[in-house]
């Protein structure tokens, strides 16, 4: 079994990463998980949070707001709704994302209120994790 796997992180506006990783920590919609070489195949939704990649180049953190991660024994591909290196997430941009989540919650239909409330809570927690 190899000690690395291919990791790719893509957002609509750009490809953020393509490296050989030892592990990828993913903020999954149903809970956090760590993917390592040899992982069982899995597709999971993402929630707002910090995605961490550990490679021979060091550790890199990315803020993601949603999307999907496809995990296999050989690699992880993340298709994010929004993603950026942790260093690029400013307090102003985070406030804008929280405002969007609040608006989404305020206009949610009855069957979507719980999902909207969770999105807002996760978005606020992202700011806490980032120290904003």
N, C-alpha and C positions, 0 to 999 in steps of 0.2 A: 504494500500500500504506500502510495506517495505521501510525503509530508506537506505538500501544498496542493492547492486547487485553484482553478481560474476564478477570478472575481471580476464582475463587470457591473458598474452602476451607471444607469442611463436615466436622464430626465428629459422632458420634451425639448428643452432648449440646448442641451449639451450632454456629451458623455463625460462623466466626472472621474471615473476610475476604470482601469483595466490592469490588474496586477495578479501575480501568483500569491495567494494568501494562505496563511496557516489556520486562520479562523476568522469568522465573520459573525458579529453579534448583531442580531436583527430584532427591531421592535415589532414583533408580530401582532396582528390584530387580536389573537387569542392569548397573547403572552410573549414575553421575550424568549428568544432561543439563540443558541450558538451553533453554527454550522462549521464542520471541520471535514477534512478529506475523508471519504468513505461514508458520508452521511446518507441515510436512507432518502429516497426521492420524496420531495414534498413541495407543494405550492401553498404559500400563505399570503394573506393580505397583510399590509403594513398599517400601523397606526402612527401618528405623529410621535417622533422620538429621535434618539441618537442611534445611528448605525455605525458600528466600529469595525474596522478592518485591521487585522494584524498580519503583517507581511515582513519579509526580510528588510524592507525599507523603514520599518517601524510601525507605529500605530497611527491610523488616520480616522478621524471622526467626521461624520456627515449628519446634518440635520435633514430628516425626511418627513414629509407630511402625509404620505399615503402611497398606495400603489401595490405592487406585488413582488414577491421574491420566489424564484424557482431554484430549488436546491436539488443537487444530485450528488453522487459520489465524487464526481470530477469537478464540480464547480457550483458557483452561485451567481445568478443573474438577477439584478434588482431593477425593476422598471418603476420609477418613482413618479408620483404626480408632481411633486416639487422636491428638489434636493439641492444641497449646497454644502461646501466644506464648512465645518463648524465655525471657522474664523470669519466667514462671510455673513453669518447670521447676526444682524445688528438688532438692538433693542427696538428701533423704529420699524424694521421689517417684521419682527416678531409681533409687535403691537398691531400691525396691519393684518397679519394672519389671524390673530385672536379676534379682531373686530369682524373679519369675514366669518369666522366660526360662530361668533355671537349672532350675527345676522342670519346665518343658516339655521341656527337653533330657533331664533325668533319667528322665522317663516316656515318652519318644518310642519308638515302635516302630522296629524295625531299618530299615525303608525311610524313616523320617523323621528319623533321627539327624543326617544332614548338614544338613538344613534347620534343625533345632533348634540345632545348633552355630553355624550362620551367624547365626541370629536372636540368639543370645546374644552373639556377637562384635560384631554391629552395634549391639546395645543398649549394650554396654560402650563401644564407640567413640563413640556419641552422647554419653555422659558426658564423654569426653575432649574432644570438639569443643566442648562447653558449658563446659569448665573446671571440671567437678565432681570 
